[in-house]
């Protein structure tokens, strides 16, 4: 099928590349001329495992191309996906101006029937607004249908998630649109759930909020474990063995971050307030998430006594491993907190260094070229992102390079007993602190 994707960020680029990989003809469109030029030159502006190979393969096969023209996309596609940013506003609402602008631009060049698909994560009733905008600015009176098709991609696993989805949600009112969307997803051989548009839009927010709730729940339990001498990982294993609960998203840490969870939860809370149905449980999820990071910083402060002038190494800047995304990263917030208290911070991340250099909030941090360089002369090491590179490091070498071998493991990357045997003063989340004799 002929498909266009308006917006070439994480969602749009991965979606377009994977659609092409199963045989569709795809045009990825973006209003950032430099990004389009970069893609046309064969370079991928984001890091996502496997994505570069998929893009190159399908560009070579002439199933995937890039453009800055919405008209080109609409003229040459039967189905037009909208995958533009929906940033959070200070009050938690979602900024829908990019979607509204794209809807107007589509309407202005629409001359024949098209299916317009909201792929961006949007508040409930956005589909209705998109349909109203297109109808209002539809100069040629062309027929169209609006569909909600939320994405469920995890950064770092996005290509796999799109090629092997748990489910595909199609929110639509028209049988014609539903049939066409089923043809788009036929090669993926995944369960398809057909709903009304409003239900489809709510599914994404409700799903992300539930996953964030699981993270905050286990983080709250980790504080109880720390106070009682229990081991959070054993507790999580015991909980996760219950098939009704499952082990996923029960890893204690310093809190969730990224481009989805914080924004989606804030948006869902705002949506519920607007509907006069307050969702206080999600407000508590937000509070627990913020408190988890504060508790971790307190542990660093209590151990080191005074942070001013202390040399602290930080491993990890991205919000999770296997991505270069630092948006709403707890690791970045942690570095900023340490800098505010006067610490000398040296940080390293396998993929996030380029974007980190652009942040004013951590401009005073030194950025190292490797994990071992970062710990040279450090009085403490903070592990903020669970990259496999860190898990496989030679800890004996790390200990030799550090002035004082104190480790604050915000992702429970290492085994406490092993760290104690190696001579580290080791703090983790929801497990006993190890102090070598």
Beta strands, then each sheet from edge to edge (+ up, - down):
strand 1: 2-6
strand 2: 25-29
strand 3: 64-67
strand 4: 79-82
strand 5: 114-118
strand 6: 144-148
strand 7: 168-171
strand 8: 192-195
strand 9: 311-315
strand 10: 344-348
strand 11: 366-367
strand 12: 380-383
strand 13: 406-409
strand 14: 425-427
sheet 1: 3+ 2+ 1+ 4+ 5+ 6+
sheet 2: 7+ 8+
sheet 3: 11+ 10+ 9+ 12+ 13+ 14+
end
